[in-house]
């Protein structure tokens, strides 16, 4: 994409003809041109309220053939980059509205950020959550200082109740949108990355439906250096942003999932401002598979000791999947924007990622039910230096010869090459061994 040098004019062209959204009740009147000066003002105003997170050189660099720098936004107090937009939004509210209070209706990272920062600013804050919300999220919001109310079985029920309470009590109903104030706060990530990593060639952001971070940061980066490539990454299962860019307006993906693993990655495209900024300033949007996201989470946990969720790992997933070969040998920053993943989901993700990475595998074979045969199998596994995770024996329902036992083993290997070596060794000794394909 060709980027002109006068970026304010570029932004103005992209946003000047956008109609005001009537569906947003909170800050739609604030939708206007986002300028570099707005982002700079946001950075100055929020500097004492949010972390200036590190952007560190990664040990993954050699593995993927480029200099990778990780912007660790998951280190924010509530574990999400959304704090930047939220604190700027809250401090920009009129004093009378701050006294009356705000209300949100979801268990998203946005709501968590509102709960914490509104409490810190002594703004009355109410969070309406459905009864299906994870108890850990409810507890966390209460610990931040918000009044949490459980209502309804779906997110829609909670939203309707929140709107009703807002109307009756004078609270400001907040939902994540792409007002200039919110985008300016998120855009401060772009400013920090530019300051922290000299001679940048590219910056990779999560995209999906909520692409405010991508849009706001692109506005900052392209103003500072139009030659820096800005790249967005979304899920192949929910290519909401790509569909919206193709259509020229925000679209709804019927396949959008409410599964907590995906978070905002699978959200609906929520605003024309973000979409227009993305279309004008973002050089490329790519999509990755769920397997790539899981492996990316595993790489970050192993190499960086960084525990992130799908939204936080999706940027690195584009490099893991080889979707950006043009960045080989370049200096690349990747924004890890979120680290809010429930413990039971974390366990599932690690187990699944090891399988996707060909490091946990399963095979079965039939042995004669004689003393020492299983010991010989274990000797083979020990010689191949694999870790046995589970071994099961089945005698009753074996359909082959009488007095045989079917043995099923789950083992852990070092990598794909080690797995192939193990498979060859087993087939050489046990030609009838059956490998369970994932």
N, C-alpha and C positions, 0 to 999 in steps of 0.2 A: 504494500500500500504506500502511495506517495504521501508524505506528510509535508504540508506547507510550513513555512517558518513562523508565520504569525498565528500562533495557536489560539489566542483569544478570538480572532475572527473565525477560525475554524469551529470553535465551540459555539460561537454566536450563531453561525449558519446552521449548525446542527440542532439548536434548541429554540431558535426564535419563533418557529411556526408550530411548536408543540402545544396542543390544546391543554388547558388545565383539567386535571382528572376530577370528576365529580364523585367518584366512588371512595375517595380517601377523605376521611372526616377530620384528620388531625392536623396536618401541616401542608395540605395541598396548595394553600395560598402562598407558600414559600418557594414554590417551584419557579426558578428563574435561572439565568445564565450562571454557570459555575465558572469562576475565573481563578487563575492562579493566585491572585491576591486573597481570595476567599479561603483557599487551602492554607496559605501562609498564616492568615489570621486565626484559623482553626488550630494550627500547630502551636501558635503562641498561647492561645487561650487554654488549651487542654494539657500543656506540658507538665503541669504539676499534678494532674489527675490521672494520667495513664503512664504506663511504663514505656520508656524508650527501649524497646526490646532489641537484643543483640542480633546482628546479621553475620553469622560466623561461617568461616571456611569449613567445608564438610569433607570427612574422610571418604565419602562416596565419590568424590571427584575423579579419582583414578579409575574407578570401576566403570564410569560412564564417559570417560574421555573428555572432560571439560572441567573448568573451575566452577564448582558449585558453592554458592553461599546461601545459607538457610536463614531466612528472617523469621524468628521464633515468636510469632504473635500469640501462640498458645500460652505464653508465659504471663499474659495479662491476668489480673486478679480473678476474673470470672472465666478465664480460659479461652477468651475469644477476642478477635479483632473488633467485634461490634461495639466494644466499649468506646472506641474513638468517636464513632458517629453519635452514639447515645449521649456521651457527656457534653459534646458540643451542642447537640439538640436541646438537652435539658437546661443548660446554662443560657441558651438563647431565648427561653420562654419568658413572657412577661412576668413581673413579680406577682401580680394578682393570681395568675394561673399557677405559679409555683406554690402559692399559699393554699389554693384549692386542692391541688394534687393531680396525679396522673393514674391511668389504669391501662393495663395490657392484658391480653388474653391468649397466651400460648405458653409452651414450655421450651421455647427456642432460646438460642444464645442471645438474641435481641432482648427477650424478656428478662433473662438473667442479668444482663447488663443494666437494664432499666431499674430492676429491683435494687441492685447494689448502689448505683450512682445516685439515684433519686434519694435513697436513704442517707447517703453521705452528704447530700446537699440539703437535707432536712425537708425534702418534698414528700408529702404523703403519697404513698405508692401502693396500689392494689394489683394483685396478679390473680386472674381467674384461670384455673386449670381444670381440665376434664378429669373425671374420676379414673381414667385409664393412664394418667401421667405416672411415670416412675416415682416411687416414694422418695428416692434420693434427690430428685429435682425439686420436689415440694419442700423437703427439708432444707435444701440449700437456699432456696428463695426466702424462706422464713429466717434463716440465719443471716442473710444479707440485710434483713430489716423490713421486708415487704409484708403486707397483710395478704395472705394467700387464701383464696376461697375455691373450694372444689365444687364444680357445677357442671352437670351434663355429662353425657357419655362420649361426645364428639367435640372436636375443636370448634365446629360451627356453633354448637350449643353455648360453649364458653364465650365465643365472640359476641353472640346476640345478647347474652346476659351482661357482658362488659359494656356494650353500647347502651343498654338500658340504664345501668347504674351511672354511667357517665352523664347521660341526659338528665337523670333525676337529681344528681348531686353536684353537677358542675365540674366533674373531673374531665381532664383532657384524655380522650381515648387515643392511645398511640399504637400504631402498627408499623412494621418496617416498610418503608417506602423510599422513594428516591428524590426527596426534597434536596434543594441545593445545600441546606445546612447539614443534613445527614451525610451527603456525598462528600462535602468538604472535609468533615471529620475523618471519614474513611480514607480520603485522599492523602492524609498525612503519612500514611505508610509509604507511598511513593516518594515523598520528600526524604524520609529517613533512609530508605534503601539507597537513594542517590547519594546521600551524604556519607553513608557507611561503606559503600563499595565503589572505589574509583574505577574508571574505565569500564563501566558496565556495557555489555553487549545486548543483554536481554533480561527481562523480568517475567516470571511465570506466576499467574494468579489463578485461584479457583474461580470458576464461572458459574454455570447453572442458572437457575431462575433469578436468584438474588445476586446480581452482578454489580452491585454498588461499589464494592471494594475494587473490582477490576476497572470500572468506569472512572471513579474518582482518582485512583492512583495513576491511571493512564493520562488524565488531564495534567497531573503534576509532572510526570516523567517526560511527556512529550513537550511540555513547555521548557523544561530544563535542558533536554537533549532530544531533538526529534529523531535522532538516529538509533536510539535505544528501542529494540523490539519489545513490544508488550504483547504477551500471549495469554489467552484464557484457556482453561481446561475444564471440561464437563464430562458427565457420565454418558457412555454410549446408550445406556438404557433410557436416559432422560435428556435428549439433546435439545433442551428448551431454548437456549440462547441461539443456537444455530438455526433452529426453525423460525424463531422470531426475527432474526436478522434477514433470513431469506424472504419472509413474508413482509417485512418492513414495519411491523407493529407487534406488540406483545401478544403471544399466543399461549394457549393452554395445551399441554401435552397430556393426552388421555391416559398415558401409561405412568403418569407421576405416582410415586409410591409414598405412603406415609410411614414406611419402615424407618425406625430411628437410626439405623446405620447410615443412611444417606443424608439426613439433616437437610440443610438448605440446598444441597446439590440437586435434589429432585424437586425443588419448589417451583411454583409458577413464576413466569416472567412478570415482574410487578410494576414496571414503569417505563414510560417513553423516554424520560431523561437519560436513564442509564443505558437504554438501548441505543439511543442516538449517539451518545458519547462513545459507546463501544464500537458502533459502526464506523465512526469517523476516526477514532484514535487507536483502536486495537488492531494489531497487524495480523493476528491469526487466532482462531479458536479451534481447538482439537478436542476429540472425544476419546475416552479410554474405557476399557472394560472393568468390570467389578474385580476380576482377578488381579489386574494391574494395580488397583487401589489397595487391595489387601497386601500384595507384595511390597508396595511402597510403605505401608504402615509397618510391615515387618522390618524392612531395611532401616527405617528411622529409629525403630526401637532397638535394633541390634547395634547400629553404627553410631547413633547420636544419643541414645538413651532418651529419646523423645517419644512420648506417648500421645499420639494425635488421633483424631477421628477421620472419617472419610473425607470431609471437607478440608481438613488440614493436610491430608496426604495426597490429594488428587493432583496437585501441581507437580510433585515429584513423579507421580505415576506416568505422566507423559514422557519423562526421560526413561523410566523403567521399561516402558513399552516400546521405546525407540521411535516415538511419533515425531521427534524433532531432530532429525539427523543433521540439519543445517547448523546446529549449535555446537557440533564437535569442535573442540579446541577453543571455544569461546568462554567468556566470563559471564556466568548466569546466576541470577538471584531467584530463589524460589520462596514464595510466601507460605509459611505453615500457619494458617489463620485460626485454627481451632483445635482444642484438645479435650472436648467434653464427650467422653464415651463411657457409658455405664459399664461396670465391672463384668457383668455376665456377657455383654456384647464383646468386650475386649478379649475375654477368654475364647469366645467363638471365633473371633477374627484371627487371633494368633494361630489357632488350630487349623483353620481353613487356609490361612496364608502359607503355612508350612506344607500343606498338601499341594497348593497351587504352585509352589516353588520347587516341587518334586523332592522334598526333603522328608516327608512322611509318606510311606507307601505300605501297601498291604498285598500279601500273596497267600495262596493256599496250595497245599499239596497233600497227597495221600501216602501214608507210610504204613508199613506192616506194624501191627500192634505187638511189638517185641521189645524187651528191655534194651535200652541203649540207642534206639533209632532216633528218638527226639534229642538225646544228648549229642548225637552226631550232627543233627541239624543245627543245634546251638553252637557247636564247634565251628561250623561253616560261617555262621553269623559273626562269631567272635573273631574269626580269622579275617573277615571282611571289615571289621571295626565298625559295625553298626550297633545302634542302641535299640534293644528290644523294648517296645512300649507295651505290647500286649501279645499274649499267645493263648489260643483256645483250641481245645481238642473236642472232636465230635465222633462218637462211636455208633450211637444208636441209629442215626439216619443216614449213614454212609451207604451209598448205592453201589459201590464197586465190590471188590472181593470181601468175603467174610474175614473177620479178624484183621481188619484194617482200621486206621484212624485218620480222619481228615484234620489236618492242622492248619489253622489260620493265624498268620503272624502280622502284626503291625510294627514297623520299625522306622527309626529315624536315621537319615544319612546326612552327609555334609552338604552335598549339592547334587545337581543333575548328573554330573559325571560319575560321582560315587554311586548313585542309584543305578546307573547303567552297568557299572562294574558288578554290583551285587546281583543284578538280574542275570547277567551272563554266567556268573559263578553258580547260581542256583539252577539255571537251566542245564548247565553242564552236568551237574550231579543228579538233578531231579527233572528229567525232560518233561514230565507231565505237570510241572508247577504252573499254576494259573495266576497271572498278575492282575490285580484289580485295577482297572483303569478309572481315573477320577472323572 
